Amino acid sequence: MANIKSKEKNMKRIEKRTTKNRMVKSKVRTAIRAAKEAVVAKNENAKLLISKAHKEIDKAVSKGVLHKKTGARKASRLDSYVKANSITA
């Protein structure tokens, strides 16, 4: 543990940022998982869940939680999964 006051404050700041980043990454993973499950189950709202997953990925990229290329890769893999597992979605 740090002994200097500014470093203690910095540790708190880092902890807050880490918590927020984890929440955003979790939202991204949850949205992708929900979209994939909807595609496999041939759910009627699969298109909506796919667009929601893309939106969450884009939000994470714009907030700086995910790198631009990481977001592009996740979106691309989701799209290829959808294409491979369904005709209509």
Backbone atoms as SQL, in Angstrom:
CREATE TABLE atoms (id INTEGER PRIMARY KEY, chain TEXT, resi INTEGER, resn TEXT, atom TEXT, x REAL, y REAL, z REAL);
INSERT INTO atoms VALUES
  (1, 'A', 1, 'MET', 'N', 0.837, -1.183, 0.000),
  (2, 'A', 1, 'MET', 'CA', 0.000, 0.000, 0.000),
  (3, 'A', 1, 'MET', 'C', 0.880, 1.244, 0.000),
  (4, 'A', 2, 'ALA', 'N', 0.427, 2.265, -0.704),
  (5, 'A', 2, 'ALA', 'CA', 1.206, 3.493, -0.828),
  (6, 'A', 2, 'ALA', 'C', 1.180, 4.300, 0.463),
  (7, 'A', 3, 'ASN', 'N', 2.268, 5.010, 0.710),
  (8, 'A', 3, 'ASN', 'CA', 2.364, 5.856, 1.897),
  (9, 'A', 3, 'ASN', 'C', 2.107, 7.320, 1.580),
  (10, 'A', 4, 'ILE', 'N', 2.217, 7.681, 0.315),
  (11, 'A', 4, 'ILE', 'CA', 2.076, 9.076, -0.090),
  (12, 'A', 4, 'ILE', 'C', 0.607, 9.347, -0.408),
  (13, 'A', 5, 'LYS', 'N', 0.135, 10.517, 0.061),
  (14, 'A', 5, 'LYS', 'CA', -1.280, 10.852, -0.054),
  (15, 'A', 5, 'LYS', 'C', -1.748, 10.891, -1.515),
  (16, 'A', 6, 'SER', 'N', -0.940, 11.472, -2.391),
  (17, 'A', 6, 'SER', 'CA', -1.337, 11.564, -3.797),
  (18, 'A', 6, 'SER', 'C', -1.425, 10.169, -4.426),
  (19, 'A', 7, 'LYS', 'N', -0.552, 9.273, -3.989),
  (20, 'A', 7, 'LYS', 'CA', -0.586, 7.912, -4.529),
  (21, 'A', 7, 'LYS', 'C', -1.808, 7.151, -4.012),
  (22, 'A', 8, 'GLU', 'N', -2.206, 7.436, -2.773),
  (23, 'A', 8, 'GLU', 'CA', -3.416, 6.813, -2.227),
  (24, 'A', 8, 'GLU', 'C', -4.636, 7.266, -3.012),
  (25, 'A', 9, 'LYS', 'N', -4.673, 8.563, -3.336),
  (26, 'A', 9, 'LYS', 'CA', -5.782, 9.096, -4.140),
  (27, 'A', 9, 'LYS', 'C', -5.774, 8.471, -5.534),
  (28, 'A', 10, 'ASN', 'N', -4.573, 8.333, -6.081),
  (29, 'A', 10, 'ASN', 'CA', -4.438, 7.729, -7.405),
  (30, 'A', 10, 'ASN', 'C', -4.919, 6.284, -7.400),
  (31, 'A', 11, 'MET', 'N', -4.624, 5.557, -6.324),
  (32, 'A', 11, 'MET', 'CA', -5.077, 4.169, -6.203),
  (33, 'A', 11, 'MET', 'C', -6.608, 4.110, -6.199),
  (34, 'A', 12, 'LYS', 'N', -7.241, 5.053, -5.499),
  (35, 'A', 12, 'LYS', 'CA', -8.709, 5.100, -5.475),
  (36, 'A', 12, 'LYS', 'C', -9.257, 5.379, -6.870),
  (37, 'A', 13, 'ARG', 'N', -8.613, 6.311, -7.569),
  (38, 'A', 13, 'ARG', 'CA', -9.037, 6.649, -8.922),
  (39, 'A', 13, 'ARG', 'C', -8.928, 5.444, -9.838),
  (40, 'A', 14, 'ILE', 'N', -7.826, 4.727, -9.729),
  (41, 'A', 14, 'ILE', 'CA', -7.604, 3.537, -10.555),
  (42, 'A', 14, 'ILE', 'C', -8.672, 2.493, -10.264),
  (43, 'A', 15, 'GLU', 'N', -8.989, 2.325, -8.984),
  (44, 'A', 15, 'GLU', 'CA', -10.001, 1.342, -8.600),
  (45, 'A', 15, 'GLU', 'C', -11.370, 1.692, -9.188),
  (46, 'A', 16, 'LYS', 'N', -11.723, 2.988, -9.158),
  (47, 'A', 16, 'LYS', 'CA', -13.003, 3.419, -9.737),
  (48, 'A', 16, 'LYS', 'C', -13.040, 3.162, -11.236),
  (49, 'A', 17, 'ARG', 'N', -11.942, 3.524, -11.920),
  (50, 'A', 17, 'ARG', 'CA', -11.886, 3.315, -13.366),
  (51, 'A', 17, 'ARG', 'C', -11.959, 1.835, -13.711),
  (52, 'A', 18, 'THR', 'N', -11.267, 1.009, -12.933),
  (53, 'A', 18, 'THR', 'CA', -11.267, -0.431, -13.172),
  (54, 'A', 18, 'THR', 'C', -12.673, -0.991, -13.036),
  (55, 'A', 19, 'THR', 'N', -13.396, -0.526, -12.010),
  (56, 'A', 19, 'THR', 'CA', -14.765, -0.993, -11.799),
  (57, 'A', 19, 'THR', 'C', -15.660, -0.609, -12.969),
  (58, 'A', 20, 'LYS', 'N', -15.548, 0.641, -13.421),
  (59, 'A', 20, 'LYS', 'CA', -16.363, 1.092, -14.562),
  (60, 'A', 20, 'LYS', 'C', -16.021, 0.306, -15.826),
  (61, 'A', 21, 'ASN', 'N', -14.718, 0.101, -16.065),
  (62, 'A', 21, 'ASN', 'CA', -14.298, -0.638, -17.252),
  (63, 'A', 21, 'ASN', 'C', -14.805, -2.070, -17.223),
  (64, 'A', 22, 'ARG', 'N', -14.773, -2.695, -16.037),
  (65, 'A', 22, 'ARG', 'CA', -15.299, -4.059, -15.911),
  (66, 'A', 22, 'ARG', 'C', -16.780, -4.101, -16.234),
  (67, 'A', 23, 'MET', 'N', -17.519, -3.094, -15.764),
  (68, 'A', 23, 'MET', 'CA', -18.959, -3.055, -16.031),
  (69, 'A', 23, 'MET', 'C', -19.233, -2.945, -17.530),
  (70, 'A', 24, 'VAL', 'N', -18.476, -2.092, -18.211),
  (71, 'A', 24, 'VAL', 'CA', -18.677, -1.910, -19.645),
  (72, 'A', 24, 'VAL', 'C', -18.328, -3.188, -20.398),
  (73, 'A', 25, 'LYS', 'N', -17.208, -3.818, -20.045),
  (74, 'A', 25, 'LYS', 'CA', -16.815, -5.066, -20.709),
  (75, 'A', 25, 'LYS', 'C', -17.836, -6.168, -20.461),
  (76, 'A', 26, 'SER', 'N', -18.380, -6.191, -19.263),
  (77, 'A', 26, 'SER', 'CA', -19.394, -7.176, -18.931),
  (78, 'A', 26, 'SER', 'C', -20.650, -6.971, -19.766),
  (79, 'A', 27, 'LYS', 'N', -21.036, -5.704, -19.951),
  (80, 'A', 27, 'LYS', 'CA', -22.203, -5.403, -20.793),
  (81, 'A', 27, 'LYS', 'C', -21.977, -5.879, -22.221),
  (82, 'A', 28, 'VAL', 'N', -20.775, -5.682, -22.715),
  (83, 'A', 28, 'VAL', 'CA', -20.446, -6.111, -24.078),
  (84, 'A', 28, 'VAL', 'C', -20.570, -7.626, -24.188),
  (85, 'A', 29, 'ARG', 'N', -19.953, -8.346, -23.244),
  (86, 'A', 29, 'ARG', 'CA', -20.008, -9.809, -23.290),
  (87, 'A', 29, 'ARG', 'C', -21.439, -10.324, -23.163),
  (88, 'A', 30, 'THR', 'N', -22.222, -9.715, -22.285),
  (89, 'A', 30, 'THR', 'CA', -23.602, -10.140, -22.088),
  (90, 'A', 30, 'THR', 'C', -24.421, -9.906, -23.356),
  (91, 'A', 31, 'ALA', 'N', -24.230, -8.746, -23.987),
  (92, 'A', 31, 'ALA', 'CA', -24.973, -8.438, -25.210),
  (93, 'A', 31, 'ALA', 'C', -24.617, -9.403, -26.332),
  (94, 'A', 32, 'ILE', 'N', -23.336, -9.721, -26.463),
  (95, 'A', 32, 'ILE', 'CA', -22.906, -10.660, -27.511),
  (96, 'A', 32, 'ILE', 'C', -23.488, -12.040, -27.243),
  (97, 'A', 33, 'ARG', 'N', -23.447, -12.473, -25.984),
  (98, 'A', 33, 'ARG', 'CA', -23.977, -13.785, -25.633),
  (99, 'A', 33, 'ARG', 'C', -25.480, -13.860, -25.915),
  (100, 'A', 34, 'ALA', 'N', -26.215, -12.803, -25.545),
  (101, 'A', 34, 'ALA', 'CA', -27.665, -12.783, -25.778),
  (102, 'A', 34, 'ALA', 'C', -27.975, -12.826, -27.272),
  (103, 'A', 35, 'ALA', 'N', -27.195, -12.107, -28.068),
  (104, 'A', 35, 'ALA', 'CA', -27.405, -12.106, -29.516),
  (105, 'A', 35, 'ALA', 'C', -27.144, -13.483, -30.112),
  (106, 'A', 36, 'LYS', 'N', -26.068, -14.126, -29.677),
  (107, 'A', 36, 'LYS', 'CA', -25.752, -15.467, -30.196),
  (108, 'A', 36, 'LYS', 'C', -26.828, -16.478, -29.816),
  (109, 'A', 37, 'GLU', 'N', -27.309, -16.398, -28.572),
  (110, 'A', 37, 'GLU', 'CA', -28.357, -17.320, -28.135),
  (111, 'A', 37, 'GLU', 'C', -29.644, -17.107, -28.912),
  (112, 'A', 38, 'ALA', 'N', -29.971, -15.853, -29.214),
  (113, 'A', 38, 'ALA', 'CA', -31.176, -15.556, -29.977),
  (114, 'A', 38, 'ALA', 'C', -31.060, -16.079, -31.407),
  (115, 'A', 39, 'VAL', 'N', -29.874, -15.994, -31.977),
  (116, 'A', 39, 'VAL', 'CA', -29.667, -16.492, -33.343),
  (117, 'A', 39, 'VAL', 'C', -29.824, -18.006, -33.380),
  (118, 'A', 40, 'VAL', 'N', -29.235, -18.693, -32.413),
  (119, 'A', 40, 'VAL', 'CA', -29.315, -20.148, -32.383),
  (120, 'A', 40, 'VAL', 'C', -30.752, -20.603, -32.150),
  (121, 'A', 41, 'ALA', 'N', -31.481, -19.875, -31.280),
  (122, 'A', 41, 'ALA', 'CA', -32.854, -20.246, -30.958),
  (123, 'A', 41, 'ALA', 'C', -33.843, -19.777, -32.015),
  (124, 'A', 42, 'LYS', 'N', -33.358, -19.101, -33.061),
  (125, 'A', 42, 'LYS', 'CA', -34.215, -18.554, -34.126),
  (126, 'A', 42, 'LYS', 'C', -35.291, -17.632, -33.535),
  (127, 'A', 43, 'ASN', 'N', -34.879, -16.832, -32.575),
  (128, 'A', 43, 'ASN', 'CA', -35.779, -15.898, -31.897),
  (129, 'A', 43, 'ASN', 'C', -36.136, -14.755, -32.840),
  (130, 'A', 44, 'GLU', 'N', -37.376, -14.242, -32.726),
  (131, 'A', 44, 'GLU', 'CA', -37.812, -13.183, -33.645),
  (132, 'A', 44, 'GLU', 'C', -37.130, -11.844, -33.369),
  (133, 'A', 45, 'ASN', 'N', -36.644, -11.627, -32.152),
  (134, 'A', 45, 'ASN', 'CA', -35.973, -10.361, -31.849),
  (135, 'A', 45, 'ASN', 'C', -34.451, -10.484, -31.927),
  (136, 'A', 46, 'ALA', 'N', -33.973, -11.407, -32.736),
  (137, 'A', 46, 'ALA', 'CA', -32.524, -11.611, -32.878),
  (138, 'A', 46, 'ALA', 'C', -31.866, -10.395, -33.510),
  (139, 'A', 47, 'LYS', 'N', -32.516, -9.804, -34.514),
  (140, 'A', 47, 'LYS', 'CA', -31.944, -8.623, -35.168),
  (141, 'A', 47, 'LYS', 'C', -31.767, -7.482, -34.179),
  (142, 'A', 48, 'LEU', 'N', -32.747, -7.315, -33.302),
  (143, 'A', 48, 'LEU', 'CA', -32.679, -6.264, -32.287),
  (144, 'A', 48, 'LEU', 'C', -31.512, -6.501, -31.336),
  (145, 'A', 49, 'LEU', 'N', -31.347, -7.757, -30.903),
  (146, 'A', 49, 'LEU', 'CA', -30.259, -8.081, -29.983),
  (147, 'A', 49, 'LEU', 'C', -28.886, -7.955, -30.656),
  (148, 'A', 50, 'ILE', 'N', -28.821, -8.256, -31.941),
  (149, 'A', 50, 'ILE', 'CA', -27.564, -8.102, -32.675),
  (150, 'A', 50, 'ILE', 'C', -27.198, -6.628, -32.762),
  (151, 'A', 51, 'SER', 'N', -28.170, -5.786, -33.084),
  (152, 'A', 51, 'SER', 'CA', -27.878, -4.356, -33.168),
  (153, 'A', 51, 'SER', 'C', -27.525, -3.786, -31.794),
  (154, 'A', 52, 'LYS', 'N', -28.153, -4.321, -30.733),
  (155, 'A', 52, 'LYS', 'CA', -27.822, -3.877, -29.378),
  (156, 'A', 52, 'LYS', 'C', -26.382, -4.249, -29.032),
  (157, 'A', 53, 'ALA', 'N', -25.969, -5.449, -29.443),
  (158, 'A', 53, 'ALA', 'CA', -24.595, -5.881, -29.184),
  (159, 'A', 53, 'ALA', 'C', -23.602, -4.977, -29.917),
  (160, 'A', 54, 'HIS', 'N', -23.914, -4.635, -31.166),
  (161, 'A', 54, 'HIS', 'CA', -23.049, -3.723, -31.915),
  (162, 'A', 54, 'HIS', 'C', -22.985, -2.355, -31.236),
  (163, 'A', 55, 'LYS', 'N', -24.107, -1.915, -30.719),
  (164, 'A', 55, 'LYS', 'CA', -24.157, -0.624, -30.030),
  (165, 'A', 55, 'LYS', 'C', -23.286, -0.646, -28.775),
  (166, 'A', 56, 'GLU', 'N', -23.353, -1.723, -28.003),
  (167, 'A', 56, 'GLU', 'CA', -22.539, -1.841, -26.785),
  (168, 'A', 56, 'GLU', 'C', -21.050, -1.885, -27.129),
  (169, 'A', 57, 'ILE', 'N', -20.715, -2.585, -28.211),
  (170, 'A', 57, 'ILE', 'CA', -19.313, -2.645, -28.640),
  (171, 'A', 57, 'ILE', 'C', -18.837, -1.248, -29.025),
  (172, 'A', 58, 'ASP', 'N', -19.645, -0.530, -29.798),
  (173, 'A', 58, 'ASP', 'CA', -19.270, 0.814, -30.225),
  (174, 'A', 58, 'ASP', 'C', -19.128, 1.769, -29.038),
  (175, 'A', 59, 'LYS', 'N', -20.011, 1.623, -28.045),
  (176, 'A', 59, 'LYS', 'CA', -19.922, 2.462, -26.844),
  (177, 'A', 59, 'LYS', 'C', -18.613, 2.210, -26.103),
  (178, 'A', 60, 'ALA', 'N', -18.266, 0.933, -25.969),
  (179, 'A', 60, 'ALA', 'CA', -17.029, 0.582, -25.262),
  (180, 'A', 60, 'ALA', 'C', -15.813, 1.137, -25.988),
  (181, 'A', 61, 'VAL', 'N', -15.849, 1.113, -27.312),
  (182, 'A', 61, 'VAL', 'CA', -14.735, 1.651, -28.095),
  (183, 'A', 61, 'VAL', 'C', -14.662, 3.166, -27.927),
  (184, 'A', 62, 'SER', 'N', -15.814, 3.832, -27.967),
  (185, 'A', 62, 'SER', 'CA', -15.810, 5.292, -27.860),
  (186, 'A', 62, 'SER', 'C', -15.398, 5.767, -26.468),
  (187, 'A', 63, 'LYS', 'N', -15.670, 4.954, -25.446),
  (188, 'A', 63, 'LYS', 'CA', -15.259, 5.306, -24.086),
  (189, 'A', 63, 'LYS', 'C', -13.801, 4.981, -23.826),
  (190, 'A', 64, 'GLY', 'N', -13.190, 4.238, -24.727),
  (191, 'A', 64, 'GLY', 'CA', -11.786, 3.895, -24.558),
  (192, 'A', 64, 'GLY', 'C', -11.567, 2.633, -23.748),
  (193, 'A', 65, 'VAL', 'N', -12.643, 1.912, -23.468),
  (194, 'A', 65, 'VAL', 'CA', -12.511, 0.669, -22.710),
  (195, 'A', 65, 'VAL', 'C', -11.938, -0.423, -23.608),
  (196, 'A', 66, 'LEU', 'N', -12.410, -0.475, -24.836),
  (197, 'A', 66, 'LEU', 'CA', -11.880, -1.413, -25.821),
  (198, 'A', 66, 'LEU', 'C', -11.111, -0.639, -26.887),
  (199, 'A', 67, 'HIS', 'N', -10.063, -1.245, -27.394),
  (200, 'A', 67, 'HIS', 'CA', -9.321, -0.669, -28.507),
  (201, 'A', 67, 'HIS', 'C', -10.190, -0.744, -29.758),
  (202, 'A', 68, 'LYS', 'N', -9.950, 0.164, -30.697),
  (203, 'A', 68, 'LYS', 'CA', -10.749, 0.230, -31.917),
  (204, 'A', 68, 'LYS', 'C', -10.721, -1.089, -32.688),
  (205, 'A', 69, 'LYS', 'N', -9.559, -1.684, -32.785),
  (206, 'A', 69, 'LYS', 'CA', -9.445, -2.939, -33.530),
  (207, 'A', 69, 'LYS', 'C', -10.071, -4.105, -32.776),
  (208, 'A', 70, 'THR', 'N', -10.043, -4.064, -31.454),
  (209, 'A', 70, 'THR', 'CA', -10.699, -5.107, -30.653),
  (210, 'A', 70, 'THR', 'C', -12.200, -5.051, -30.867),
  (211, 'A', 71, 'GLY', 'N', -12.750, -3.835, -30.871),
  (212, 'A', 71, 'GLY', 'CA', -14.179, -3.671, -31.120),
  (213, 'A', 71, 'GLY', 'C', -14.558, -4.150, -32.510),
  (214, 'A', 72, 'ALA', 'N', -13.732, -3.825, -33.487),
  (215, 'A', 72, 'ALA', 'CA', -13.995, -4.256, -34.862),
  (216, 'A', 72, 'ALA', 'C', -13.960, -5.773, -34.958),
  (217, 'A', 73, 'ARG', 'N', -13.008, -6.391, -34.259),
  (218, 'A', 73, 'ARG', 'CA', -12.897, -7.854, -34.284),
  (219, 'A', 73, 'ARG', 'C', -14.122, -8.503, -33.650),
  (220, 'A', 74, 'LYS', 'N', -14.559, -7.979, -32.508),
  (221, 'A', 74, 'LYS', 'CA', -15.730, -8.535, -31.836),
  (222, 'A', 74, 'LYS', 'C', -16.974, -8.409, -32.715),
  (223, 'A', 75, 'ALA', 'N', -17.151, -7.246, -33.347),
  (224, 'A', 75, 'ALA', 'CA', -18.297, -7.034, -34.221),
  (225, 'A', 75, 'ALA', 'C', -18.243, -7.964, -35.427),
  (226, 'A', 76, 'SER', 'N', -17.062, -8.124, -35.992),
  (227, 'A', 76, 'SER', 'CA', -16.891, -8.977, -37.155),
  (228, 'A', 76, 'SER', 'C', -17.175, -10.441, -36.818),
  (229, 'A', 77, 'ARG', 'N', -16.679, -10.872, -35.675),
  (230, 'A', 77, 'ARG', 'CA', -16.910, -12.267, -35.276),
  (231, 'A', 77, 'ARG', 'C', -18.388, -12.515, -34.980),
  (232, 'A', 78, 'LEU', 'N', -19.051, -11.524, -34.415),
  (233, 'A', 78, 'LEU', 'CA', -20.490, -11.658, -34.174),
  (234, 'A', 78, 'LEU', 'C', -21.230, -11.782, -35.500),
  (235, 'A', 79, 'ASP', 'N', -20.870, -10.928, -36.464),
  (236, 'A', 79, 'ASP', 'CA', -21.529, -10.971, -37.770),
  (237, 'A', 79, 'ASP', 'C', -21.283, -12.294, -38.489),
  (238, 'A', 80, 'SER', 'N', -20.063, -12.800, -38.419),
  (239, 'A', 80, 'SER', 'CA', -19.783, -14.068, -39.088),
  (240, 'A', 80, 'SER', 'C', -20.500, -15.221, -38.389),
  (241, 'A', 81, 'TYR', 'N', -20.662, -15.134, -37.060),
  (242, 'A', 81, 'TYR', 'CA', -21.417, -16.142, -36.322),
  (243, 'A', 81, 'TYR', 'C', -22.879, -16.128, -36.755),
  (244, 'A', 82, 'VAL', 'N', -23.427, -14.929, -36.886),
  (245, 'A', 82, 'VAL', 'CA', -24.824, -14.786, -37.313),
  (246, 'A', 82, 'VAL', 'C', -25.002, -15.343, -38.722),
  (247, 'A', 83, 'LYS', 'N', -24.077, -15.006, -39.604),
  (248, 'A', 83, 'LYS', 'CA', -24.165, -15.468, -40.981),
  (249, 'A', 83, 'LYS', 'C', -24.066, -16.982, -41.077),
  (250, 'A', 84, 'ALA', 'N', -23.216, -17.575, -40.237),
  (251, 'A', 84, 'ALA', 'CA', -23.018, -19.031, -40.283),
  (252, 'A', 84, 'ALA', 'C', -24.188, -19.788, -39.672),
  (253, 'A', 85, 'ASN', 'N', -24.893, -19.177, -38.717),
  (254, 'A', 85, 'ASN', 'CA', -25.930, -19.906, -37.986),
  (255, 'A', 85, 'ASN', 'C', -27.356, -19.532, -38.320),
  (256, 'A', 86, 'SER', 'N', -27.543, -18.598, -39.222),
  (257, 'A', 86, 'SER', 'CA', -28.915, -18.267, -39.595),
  (258, 'A', 86, 'SER', 'C', -28.958, -17.687, -40.993),
  (259, 'A', 87, 'ILE', 'N', -30.136, -17.764, -41.588),
  (260, 'A', 87, 'ILE', 'CA', -30.316, -17.249, -42.933),
  (261, 'A', 87, 'ILE', 'C', -30.994, -15.880, -42.878),
  (262, 'A', 88, 'THR', 'N', -31.970, -15.740, -41.972),
  (263, 'A', 88, 'THR', 'CA', -32.776, -14.522, -41.933),
  (264, 'A', 88, 'THR', 'C', -32.167, -13.415, -41.096),
  (265, 'A', 89, 'ALA', 'N', -31.436, -13.744, -40.049),
  (266, 'A', 89, 'ALA', 'CA', -30.880, -12.704, -39.174),
  (267, 'A', 89, 'ALA', 'C', -29.622, -12.199, -39.770);
